[in-house]
Amino acid sequence: MKLGIVVVYLVGPENGALLDLHLGQIEKHTRLPYTIYGSVNRLQPEFRRRLERQPQVKICDCPTTDLRSSEEHSHYLEYLTKFAIEDGASHVVTLHVDSFPVRPGWEEELALNLTGSCAFTTIERINTACLFFHRDFYLKYAPSFLPSENQKKRWSFKKFLRTYNAIPHSGSGFGFAAFENGLTWHVLPRTTTFAAFGRIYADLIFHLRKTVWIGDVRPAKRSALAGSSYHHILKLVTGALRIVVPAKFRPAFRRTLKAFMDRFVDEPRLAYEQEHLESARQALLKDPEGFLRDLRSGRI
């Protein structure tokens, strides 16, 4: 195995210690030959210099994009993956700055899940905080991290979303490519139970979750509810209400509903999440081994 680790390095000034932890954990727990392929567009010069000092890191010159959020992340992942494949990587894994391995041999165990019918290994349905695949899948099916606009219009894409309760964000294009070609994928089980921010999967991969936003873009207000069961119930309720609301009143109804959600649902939820996220980040950086140990034991 020659492992290519691809990471979009968009790190704010407050996350320098997290970047060091991410690099240190990869070096500590990866036993087989590996190279980190990193994009540094919009990265602060200080953090670029840190990466340049790492012998296992190749900084890749990717065309800069004006896209932001998930679209920007996917844009750079596309280029980084091509670099890794062209450089001879037999396996590729995407990581985030707030995700990293926590046990030696992680790369070998993830590779064991890949078979003729299993296209990739990932976490949380499909998530580029860990998306591990073989070069043969990539070369044969040419998946993209984000589905194209034409793909989104297909009946098969809508069926894919319904079947797997998938979210059309970065990484979902890999799931759709597998789905269209009769393949499956393996989702690592979560082996920690209580923590909202900070999870370990299959005792192999840690992801702090939402600590590093993509660039300087924060999520839209409504995104706090995306994928939650509450959100799906709310969609059903509002869909039913639209049936009985006369057409001429529907625009005003939608505006009123959105204003209500923004003020009384999304804003409080985002504030709550941000507070607990920051608490988890500080605890991790203060004592990484202790934080991971407490996660495994269920203390947090």
N, C-alpha and C positions, 0 to 999 in steps of 0.2 A: 504493500500500500504506500502510495505517495499522496499525502493529504494536503489539499488546498483549503485553507480557512479564509473565507472572504468576509470582510467587515467594512461597513461604511463608517468612517470615523468622523462623526459630527459631535464634538464634545464641547460643552459650555465650560466656562472658567471654574465652576464649582465642582467639576467632575474629574479633575486631574488625578486624584487618588483612586478613583474608580477605574480610570484607564490603566493605571499601574497595576491594580489588583487583577484586572482582566488579563493583561499580558502575563503577569506572574503565574496565574492559575493555569493558563494554557501551557506555559513552559514546564510547570511542575508536574502536570498530569498527563502530558502527551508523550507516549513512548516511541511512536513510529515517526519517520521523517515527515516534517511538515513545513509549509511556508504560509505565512499570513499575507494575503493580498489585500491591501488597504487603500481606500480612496481618501484623499485629504482635502478635497474641494471645500472651501470655506472653513477649514480647520485653522485654529489659532497657531501662529508660528511656533510657540513654545511646545505645543503638543506634537507638531510635526517633527520637531527636533528630537523629542522623546522616541518617536517611532523610528526615526532614522538611525538611532543608536542601537536598535534591536536587530541582531543579525538574522533573525528568522522572518523579518518583515520586509516585504517588497512594496514600496509605495508606487501605486499605479496612476498614471496620468489619464484621467477620465475626462471626457468633454463636460464642461460645466453646463448645468441646466438651470433654467428659471423656475422649474417645477419645485414644489415644496411638499412637505409631509410624506405620505406613503409613496406618492409618485416620484419624488426625488430619490427616496431610498431605493426604490426598485430600479430606477434609471442607473444608479451607480452599481447596484448588484449585478445588473446585466453585463456591464463591462468587466467587473471584477471576475465574474465566473468565466467569461471568455478568456481572460488572461490566465486564470488557473488551468483551464483545460488545455490551452495552447502551450502552457509551460509543462505539460505532462502529468498533471494531477490525475491519479486514478479515482480518487474520491474527493468530493467537495462538500464542505459544510459552511452554512452561513451562521454567523453569530452576531450579537449586538454587543455594544460596550458593556452593558449590564447583564450579559450572559456568558457563562464559562463552564468548563468541566470541573468536577469536584472529586473525581476518583481516577487513578491511573487505569489505563486500558479502555477508557471511554470510547475512543475512536474505533477500536476493534469490536466492542460490543454493539455499537451502532451499525457497523458494517454487517454484522451477523443477521440483522433483520432484512437485509436486501436480498431478494430472490428474483427469479424470473418474472414473478407476478407482483412483487412488492417494489414499488418504484423508489420510495424514499422513506426516511424516518424523520419525525418532527415532534413538536409538542403542541398542546392546547389547540386541538383540531389541526390547523396548519399555521405555523408561525416561524418567521425567519430568525427568531432568537435562537432557533436550532432547526435547520433543515439540511439533512444529510443525504447525499445521493451519489450514485456511481456515474462515471463519465459516459458509460454506454447509454444510460437512460437519456442523458442530456443530448448526446450526439444523435440518437435515433429519433427522438420526439421533439427536439428543439423547444422545450417549454420556456415560457416567459414568466417572470415573477408576477406581473400584473396581466390579467387577461385584456386583450385588445377590445376596442369598442365593437368591432364586428363579432368577436367571440361572445360578448355580453348579450348580443341580440339573438343568439341561437337558442332554440328550445332546449338543446342538451345542456347549455350552461345554466339555464333556469332550473332544470332538473337536478343538476349537480348541487346547486345552492340548497334546494329543498331537501335532497337526500342526505346531505352531510351537515345541514345547518351551517353552511360555510359563510364566511364574511369575505366579500370581494376586496381584500386588501393585499399587500405585498406577500407573495407566496401562494396565493390562491390559484394563480396560473399554473403552477406545478400540479396542484390537485386536479384541475380541470383537464390538463394533458393526460394525466394518469387515468382519470375517469373516462375520457373519450376513447382511450385505447384499451379498456378492459383491465386496467391494473388497479392495485390497491396501494395503500401506504400504511405505515406503522406509526401510531401515536404513542409516545412514551407515557406510561402512567405517572401520575403525580404521587410522589411518595412522602409529601408533607401535606398536612391537612388543614391547619388553622390560619396561617398567615395569608393575608390578602396581597401583601407585597413581599416577595421573597419566596420562591417555590423551587423545590428540587424535583426532578423528574427521573424516575428509574434509578435513583441514587447515582446519577451520572452527570446531569446538567442542571446548573442553577440559573435562574432568571429572576432578577429583581422586579421586573415589570414596570414599565412606564416611567422609569427614572430618567432615562435619556430620551428627550423628545427629539424628533427628527429635525435637526437644525434648530432654527429659532422659532419654529411654528408650534404653537400649542394646539391641542385638539379642538375642533369645533364644539360648541356647547352640547349639541345633541349627541356627540360621540360617546359621552359618558354612559349613555343607556344602550349603545349599540351592542347587540348580541345578548342582552340580558333577557331573562324570561319576562320581567316586568315590561320591557319594551315591546315584546311580541304581544303580550296581553293588551297593552295600550293600543297597539296598531289594530288589533281586532275590534276593540271597543270603538275607536274613532272611525274605523271602516264601517261598522254597523250604523253609527250615528250619521255618517254621510248619506246613507241610503234614505234616511227619513228627513234630512235637511234639504229644503228646496234648493235647486241649482243656483238661483240668484243670491242666496245667502251663504253659499259654501266658501267663497273667498274670505268673507269676514269671519266665518266660523274658523277657518284654518289659521288666520292671523291671531285670533283670540286664543285658540288652543296653543299655538306656538309660544305666544307671550306668557301664557300660564306655565307651560313646561319650562321655559327658560328661567323664570323667576323662582318657581316653587319646587322644581324637581332637579333640573340639571345644575344650576348654580350651587345649591347646597351640597349636592352629591360631589361635584368637582372639588369644592372647598374641602370636604371631608376626606376625599381621596388624596388630595395634595398634602394635607397635614400628615396623614398616616404614611404616605410614600416617603416624605422627608424624614420622618422618624425612623423608618426602616433603613433608609440609605445611611443615615448617621450611625446607626447601630452596626451595620455591616462594615463600614469603613473604620470604626473604632476598634473592632475586634472581629475580623473576618472568620477566623476558625471558631470562635465562640458563638457567633451568629449562626453559622452553618450547623454547629453541634446542637444548638437550641432548636433550630428548625427540624432537625432529624428526630429529636427527642419529643417534639410536640410542645415544648415550653412556650413557643411563640407561633 
